[in-house]
Amino acid sequence: MKKFTSLVIVLVFLFALMMPSNMALAQADTKISLKQAIEIAKEKLDISNSGYDFNSNYYEYNNKKFWNLMWSSSTKGDISVTIDGDTGEITNYYSWSPIAQEQPKIPKYTRDEAKKVAIEFLQKVAPEKFKQTKEQINNNNYGYNEYYSYDYNFTFERVVNGMPFPYNALYVTVNKNTLKVTSYSLSWEDYSFPDPKAAISKDEAIKIFKEKIGLKLQYNLVYNQVYGNEPQVILVYGIYQNAPIDAITGEAKTNEYYYIPMYGGGGGGSDAGREISQKLSPEEQKAIEASEKYISKDKAIEIVEKSLPFSISDYKLTNANLYTGYDYPPAKSNPVWSFNWTLNKEDKYYYVYATVDAVTGELKSFNKGSPDIDNVQGKQSSYTKEQMKKIAEEYLKKTVPDKFSKTEYQEVNLPEDSKMIKMPTYPFRYVEVANGILCSFNTINVNVSPYTGEIVGYSINWTSVKLPSLENIISLDEAYKIMFDNSEFILTYIPDYDHKSPDKPPTIRLAYQSNFYNYIDAKTGQIIDSNGKPVVKKSETIFTDIEGNWAEKDIKLLVQYGIIDTKEDKYYPDKNILQKDFIKMLIKAIQPPYYDPIPKSPDDYDTYYSIAINKKIITEKEKNPDAIMTRQEVAKLLVKSLGVGYIADIPNIYTISFKDKDKIPNNMIGYVAIITGLKIMNGSGGYFHPQGHLTRAQAAAVIVRYLHLDKI
């Protein structure tokens, strides 16, 4: 829903910008005049009286009236504000400054400082609505989604009867380095909300959830690494298709799911008939030998023509590709022939796209498109769901009888937004079942037009792999305990759209919903993601011993970005830092989140050292995990991490003026000169104290200064 709302906001802004500025402003039938709208914007947003060119538009959208106000300046930047023409509310605000700023790896201000600014802004711009909200806390945002952004993003969701309603919210972004609000949007509608007193109990809802949806033992296809490793199958417990439970009726609210699978193909053709005079490498020879096993283009076309449930005799082949580039999971598979056929008839454009496995000759997918298929306005369905399902299954019995016989039909779901759109096809999905257990990675999909009964889309994804044994797995009851101990089953409000009447406002339902979207390893009980990697519950580290410390802000910034992470609630700022802890902080500072190799735990120092050694920051000989770091050693590690250690090693070109320069070894002078010249480390009282130790507080401050460099 949030993606849809964001799209609507963008479209509204674009629509407003395209409107002529003199569009019948005098005829605008609004309670708020243009003059009042300007006054509201300037008062609430502190917009300057001078230095800007001004423009305005009036537009109506979704039975609402809006003023769009725009201030622009070649030196100050642009400001865009949207005002509700009847209520005077600011619904959108965007500010852009032309001042070029380098984006440091770590911001000047913490998220907590920006949050205070966001709250003050909302209390001024939308005070009454803000009182009805609560900040949405998503731990995944910390240091990841915002890692590469100039702004902190804040979402304050509406709370109704003590329950979240995320479809109504206030969105604010605050610049990390200026603490200026850069954008704001209001997504809010007046709905009728059911009384929660009428809801069934949570225990009743959980019982229904287990009966109608629940955890299912299933096979899951995973890859140990993104590149190189072969796929393997593990046994997991997971919710195959999650859905809310209506808290009044107890009905499982599965949503209709309309989709057309899209597949891409590309790559070069062949050099058939060309003599090869050059000597071939083993890899090139291997590729040529493999290509000799591929079916020809003509054979692949013949397979398509025989397999399609419609004729393409009038179509013209416009594109053919043999693509052998599927060399990484999950797309790792045999080479594929892909074809495009087109037809222009009565000023209408028709196309058919199909793919064929170049080794096995199996039809992998096809899609048929035309204005007749895509345009559903004014049409009424001629086929029932059961009739379309029968058409799909008759086709599968003919096309892939062996694989189809191993499958079960599974309803396919889509988020609530899809109900607002009338789609041209109805989907049917069939999933392999082996040993009574779903193989969720092996699927066959068919799309049928409810208006013509024609099959217009097909795809098969099927991997033959060894299945693990069913021995020594945890029970379903144990899996449920793990699930409910690590997730929430909450009572909430959800919008229920009538997809037959997309313009009709949604009905708000009271529902119970599980927020468990991972898997449970059936052998170990470990919560894992779809790739089979353990999911570590991220919690905010709050140190109890840094309040009032001179480096408190620096420590909090590093915690916020995951550079400091520990299981303890103490940081020990005045203790001397050990080599292993500084190496860990430095590597986490220079290596973006989710970069492989990913350490297994906060105590996995071996991985941090391995990365540091590979990056030539430290040598195996210099590795001494529990040694207390000296200041000159820290200087060397930092300069090495900048990739300029070879410059620091050049003798007799550096001059330093510290009073204790005679205590700095000759092979360390370059490192000290560079790191102090960059002002990452500083002396005190004219001394550098090369043999002095670095405290953990000082280490945090040094890492923050290091991250503020432009070129890291």
N, C-alpha and C positions, 0 to 999 in steps of 0.2 A: 504493500500500500504506500510506503514511504517513497519508493521509486516512482510510483505513479504520480504521487503528489508533487515530487520534484519536477517531473516532466511537465505537469500542468503549469507549474510556476514558470518554467522556462518558456513554454509556449505562450503563456499570457504576456510575459515580458517582450518576446519577439513580436507578438501581435501588436502590442502597444507601440513599440518602436516603429513599426511599419505604417502606423496610422498617420494621416496628415495632421499637422499641429493645429490647423484651424478647423478641425472637424466639429462643426456645429456646437461649439462650447456653450453658446447662449441657449441652445435648445436642450441641454442636458437636464433631465428631470431628476435632480438629486436634492437631498436634504442638506448636503454639504456643498457649498459653492466652491469654485476654483480658488477664490481668495481665501476662504476658510481652510481649504486643503493645504495651500501653501503655508499659511500661518501655523497650522498644526505641525507640519513637517519641520519647519524652521525652529519652532519652539522645542519640540521633543528631541530633535536630532542635532541641535546646535549648528545649523547650517549657516555659513557666513553670508553677510549681506552684499559682499562685493567680490569681484574677481571671477565671477562665473557668468557664462551665457545660460539662458533659461529657455526651456521648452516644455510643453505639456500636451498630453493626449487624454481623451476621454474614451472609455470603452465599456462594453457590457459583456459579461461572461457568466454562463450558468445562472441566469436570472439575477445577477448581481451587477452593481454599477461601480466603476472605479475611475479615479483620477490617477494618471501616471505623470509624475513630475520629474524633470531631468535637469540637473545642473552640470555644466561641463566647462573645463578650463584646461588649456594646454600646459599649464604649470601646476595646477592643484589637483587635476584629475577629474573623475566623473562620479556623480551621485545620482542614483535612481531611487525614487520612492513611489510606492503605490498606496493610495488612500481609498478606503471604502467610501463610496459616494453617499451612502445613507447613514453609516454609523460614525464616520470620521476616524475609524481605526487604521493604523498603519499596518498593512498586510505584508508588504515586502520592502526591503531596504538593501541597497548594494552600494558600496563605496570602493573606488579604485584610485590609487595614487600612482602617478608616473615615476615617482622617485625610485631609481634603480637601487635595489638592495641585494647584497649577497646573502644567501640563505645559509647561516651557520648550521653545523650538524646538531648543535644543541641550542635551544632558544635562550633569549635573555631572561625571559620570565617563566615562572612555573605555571602549571595548569591551574593550581589553586589561586594564584594571583589573577589569572585570566578569568577564572570562574566568578570571582568577586565583581569584575567589570561587567561580565555578562548578566549577573543578577541585578546589578544597579541599573543596567540598560533596560531590562525587562520590567523592573519596578516602575520605570519612568514611561516606557512605551505601551505596555499592556499590563497595568497593575492588577486589575481584577482577574484577568485570565491567569496571570502568573500565580496568583494565590491558589488556583485550582490545579496546579501542576506539581510534579516531582521529577527531579533530574533522573534521566535514564542512565544508569551506570552500566557500562559495558567494558569489562576489564580488558577485552581484546583491543580496545582503542588505545590503551596506554602504550606508547612507544612503537606501535605497528601501523595502524591505519593513518595516524597523524605523523608518522616518522618523517615523511617527505613533504609534508604540507607546511605552508607559511602560517597556518591558522590552527587554533584549537577549536574543535567543534563541540557544541553543547546542545543537547536535546532535552527539553522539559515536557514530559508527557502529561496529558490531562488525567486526573484521578477523579473517578466518579463512584460515589458510595464506597470509598476506600479501595477501589480497584483500578488498575491502570487501563487507560483507553488510548493506546499509542497512535490511533488514527487521527487524534486531535493533539497537536503539539506546537510548541514554540521552538524555533531553531535559531541559534546564534553562532556566529564565528567571530573569534577574537584573534588579532594578529599576535604571534608569539613574541615579537621583538619590539612592538610599539604599544601593545595593550589597547589598540583601537578596534572598535567593533567594525568588521568589514562587511557583514551581511546579516540579515534577519528575515525570517519568514514566519507567517502565521498560517497554520492549517487547522481550521476550526469550524465545525458545523453544529447546529443545534439539533439534537436528536432526542427521541423519547427512549429512556433507559428502563429496562425491566427492574422490578424490585428484587434485590437479592434474597429477600426473605422467602421468596417462592422457589428458591433453588433446592434441588436435591442435595443430600449431604455429599461431602467429599468421598467418603467411603463407598457410597452408592455409585458415584461417578467412576471411581477407580475400578470397581467391579465391572461396570459396563465397558470401561476402557480395555480391561483384560479380555473380556469376551468378544468385543467387536473389533478392536484394533490390536493392542497389546504387543509385547515382545514376541519375536519369532526366531527360532533357531534357523540360521541361514548360512550358506556358503558365501564367502566374500573374496573377491579377487584382489590381490595386493601385489605391490612391487617393493622390494627392499630399498631400491634406489631409483631415482628418476631415470638414470641412464644405465644401460648395460645388463641389468639382472633380468632373469626370466621371471614370468609371473608365477605366483603360487596362490593356493587357496587356503584360507583359514576358516574355522568355524566361529561364528559370532552370534550373539543375541542382538537384535535391533528391531526398531519399529519400521516395518517395511513401508507403510504409508500412514504418516501421522495425520490426525484429524481431531478437531475439537468435539467435545461431547456437549450437546445442548443441555444446559443445567435445569431447564424447565421440563422438557419432554424426555430427556435421557437418550435422545437420538444421536448416533454418530454422524456428524455433519461432514461427510465426504463431499468433496467438490468435484464438479465436472471439469475435466481436463481436455482441452483441445490443443493439439499441436501438430506440426508437420516437421518430421525430422529432416535436418539439413546436413548434407555431407559434401565435403569439398574434395576435389581432385586436381592434380596439376602435375607439372614436371615435363620433362622433355620426351620427344619421340625417340625412335630407334635410328640407327645408322645401317639398316639392312643393305647388304650388297656392297658395302664399302670395304675395301681391303685394308687391313691393319698392318702397317709395316713397322711401327714402333714396338719396342720391347715392353711387355706388360708387367706391371707390378703384381704381386700375389693377390692383393685386394681387387685389382682390376680384372685379373683372370677369374677370380672367384665370382665377381659380378656377372661376367660374360657367361660363365658356365651355368649360373643360376637363371639367366635370362633365356637360355635355350629351353628351359622347362616351361616357360610361360606360354599360354595359349595365344594365338594370333588375334589381331584386331578383328578380322572377319569372323573368327569363331566366337569371340566375345559378343559381337553384334548379333550374331545368330542366336546366342543364348538369351540375350535381352528380348529380341523379337518373339521368341517362342514363349518366354516367361511372362511378358506383360499381359495384363488382362484386357488390353485394348490394342487397337491397331495403330501403327505409326507409319503406315505406307505412304501417307501424304506429307510426312515430315521430311525435312532436309537435315542431314547430319552436318552440324556446324563446328563441332569440336570433338577431338578424341585425344585422350592422354593416357599414357602408361606411367603411373606414379609409383616409384619404389621407395619413397622417402619415409615410410612409416617405421622409423627406427627408434622410437621411444614410447614408453608406456603412457597412457593406456592404449595408444593408437598402434602399438607394435603389432604388425600383422603382415600377411602376404602382400605383395604388390597388387595394385588394383588398376583395372581399366576403367576410365570414366568417359562418359559420352554426353553430349548435348544435341538434341534435335529441336528444330524450331519450325514454326508454320505461321505464315501471315495469311489470314483469310478474312475477307470482309472488314478490313481495317482493324482486325483484332490480332493480337500476338499470343501464340500458344507455344509452350515448350515442354519437353520431356527430358529429364536428367536421370541417368542410370549409372550404376557402378557394378563391376563384375570382378570377382577374385581371379587374378591372372594365373594362379596356380591350380586351384580346384575347379574353376569354371562356375562357381556358385554366384547367382545373382545376389548382390549385397544390398542394393537399395534402388528405389526409383521414386521420382516425384513428377507429377503432372500439374502444370499450371496454365491458367487461362483466365480471361476476364469472366467467363461464365462460371468458373469454379469460385473465384475470389469474391465476386460481387453477390452478396446474399441479401441485399436490401429488398424488402417486399416479398421475399420468397417464403414459402411454407414447407416444412419438412414433409416428404412423401413416404419416408421409410421410418419404421420404429427402430429402437435400439436393437431389439432382438433380430429383426430382419437384417439389419446391417451386420450384426455379429455373425449371422449365418453366412452372409456373403463373404465376409473376411475368412471364416474358417473353411469354407469350401475351397477358397483360393489356396490357403495354406496346406490343406490336405493334398492338393494337386502339385504344389510347388516344392514344399519341404516336408514331405510326409513323415520321415523318420524323426526329425527334430521337433516338429509340431506335436507328435505323439508323446513327447517327453515333457510337454509344458502344461501349465495351468493358466487359465484366464485370470488376470489381475486388473481390478479397476485402477484407473490412472487419475491422480489428483493434481490440481494446480492451485496456487494461492487465490484468495478471494477476488483479487483484481480481475481475473479472467472472466468472471461472471458478468462483468459490465460490457463485454464485447461478444457480439454474435459471430461465431466462427464458422468457416465454410465446411469443415470436415469433423467427423467423429472418430476418436482414436480407440483402438483395441490393442491391448498389450498382452503378450503371452510370455510367461517366465518358466524356465526349466525347473523341474522338481526332480531331485535325485535322493534316494533313500528317504523319501517323504519330507525333504528339506529344500527350501527355495535356493536355487542358484541365481541370485539376483543380477549377476553379471551377464547371464545368457538370456537374451530377450529377442522377441520378434514383435514388430510393430506394424500395424496396418491402419491406414486412414481411409474412411469411407464417406462419400458425400451423402448427407441425409436428404438431398434434393433429387439426386439422380440415381443413387445406389451404386455409383461407380467407385471402384478402388482407385484412389489418386495418389496414394503414398504407401511405401513399404520400406522396411529396413530390418536387417537381421544382424545382431551382434552376438557372436558365439565363439567361445574359446574352449578348446579341449585341453583340460588339465587334470592332474591327479587330485582326487578328493581326499581330504584327511579322514582318519577313522573317527568313529563316534565314541571312542573310549575316553574315560577320565575327563568328562566335561562336567561343568557345574550344572545344577538343576535350574529349572525355570524360576522356582521360588527364590533361589539364591541370586539369580540375575535380576529379578524384580527388586530385591533388597538393595543391591548395588545401584540400580537405576534410581530408586526413590531416595537413597542416601546422597546421591550426587546430582540431583535435579529437582525441579519443582513441578508440582501438578496444581496449577492455580486456577482460581475462579476469575474470569475476566469478561469483558464485553468485546464482541466482534461484530462487524457489519456483515449482513447477509444480503447480497445483491441479487436482484431478479434479472438473470441474463437475457430473458425474453423482452425485458423493458429496460434497456440500458440507461435511459434518461430518468428513470424512477429512483428516488433516494433509497438507500439501503435501509433495511429493518435491522435494528440493533438487537442482537441475541446475547443472552447470558450463557457463558460456556465455560467448561473446564478444559484446560489445555495442558499437555505435557510439553516441556521445553527441552526434552532429551533428544538430541539429534546425532549422537555419536553411536558407537557400538561397544559391546562388552565381549571381550575375548572369552569364548566358551571354555577354553582350557585353563586360563589363568585368572579370569575374573577382572583383568585389567581393562579400564576404559580406554578405547582406542578410537582414532579417527578413520576415515574411509580408506586411508592409505596404510592402515595397520600400525600407525605410530601411536605410542602412549599419549594420552591427553592429560596434561598437568594442569590442575585447577590453579589459575592465576589469582593471587590475592595481593592486595596492596601492602607493601612493607611499611610499617610505621615504627620508627625507632624511638625509644623512650629516653635516649641519652644525648640527643643532639639539640634540644630546644635551647636557644640562646647562644649556641656555639657559633663562632665567627664564620664557619663554613656550612652552617645549617642549610642555606639556600642551595649551595652547590651539591650537597649530599642529596637533597630532595630531588633536584633535577636529574641526577644520575639514577636515583631509584625510579623516577617516573619513566625514564627511557630504558629501564631494565639493565643498565650498566652495572648498578649495584644490586645484587640479589642475594639474599641470605634467609635461612630459616629462623634466625634469631631476631629478637626485638631490640637488640642493642647493636650499635655500630662501633663503639669504642673509638671515638674520634681522636683521643690523645695517645693511643697506642701506636707504636711504630708499625709500618706496613711491611708484610712479608712479601718476598719475591713472587710467590704463587698468586697472591691476591692482587698485586699490581699487574702482573701479566694478564690475569683474568679480566680486570677492569679495562686494560688497554685494548685487548682483543675485542671485547664486547663494544668498545667505543668505536673501533675502526671497521668492524664487520657488521653490515646491516642485518636486521632481524631475519630469521628463517634461512640464512645462508648455510649451506652444508660446508663442513660437517657441523652438525648441531650437537653440543654437549648433552650427555644423557641426564645430567643433574647439576645443581649449583656446585657440587663438590667434584665434578669431573675435570680436575685440573689437567689431566693427561691430554685431553683434547685441546685445551687452550694452549698448552705448551707445544703440541704438535702443529697447530696453526702458526704460532709465533716462530717456530723453527723454520717452517716452510716459507714464511714471509721474510726470513733472514733478520728478524728482530733480535733473536737471541740464538746462541749456538747450544748444541747438546752439552758441550763442556761447561758452558756458563750456567747451566740449569742447576739451581740450588733452592728448591721450593720453600724451605723453612728459614732461609737466610733473611735477615733484616736488611732492607734496601738502604743504600747510601744515596745521597743526593747526586753524586756524579754518575752512579749506576743508573739512576732514574733518567738523568739527562741523556745518557747513551741509548737507552731503550726508546725514548721518545724520538730522538733524531733518526735512529734506525727505522722506526715505524713510518717516518716521513719519506723514507727512500733516499735520504741524502747522507747516509753513513759514509759512503765512499768520499764525499767531499770533506766530511769532518776528519777523515783519516789523513788528509793531505798535510804534511808537516810544514811548519815555519811560515804559515800564511795568516795566522790568527793572533790578534792582540786583545788581551783582556786586562782590565784595570782593577780587579778585585785585590784587596790588601793581602789576601791569603793565596794569591795566584801561584806562589812557590810550592804550595801544598797540593796543587792540581797536577797529576802526572802528565807528562808530555802527550801521551796517547789519548788523553781525555780533554785536552785544551780545546780542540775543535768542537767537541760535543757541547761543552759548557758555553763556548762562545755563541754557537748557533741557538741553543735553547734559551739563553738569556737575551740574545738579540731579538728573538721572537717574542720575548716577554712571557713565555710560558712558565719559566722558573725565574725567580728573582733572589738576589742576595738580601742581606740585612746589615745595615751599618757599614756598608762597603765591603762586606765579607760574603763569600759564596758558601763556605762551610762544606767543602766537597766530601769530607768523610762523615759529615753529620747525617743523622737518620731522618727519614721523612715520616711524619705521622700520617695516620689514616685520614685525618681532616685535610692535611696539606695535599695528600694524594688526590682527594676528591677535587680540590681547587685547581690543581695542576691539570687534571683530565678535562675539566670544564674549559680552562683557558686553551688547552690543546684543541678542543673541539670547536672553539670559536675562530680558529684559523680558517682562511678562505680556501686553502688548497690542502685538503687531507684526503 
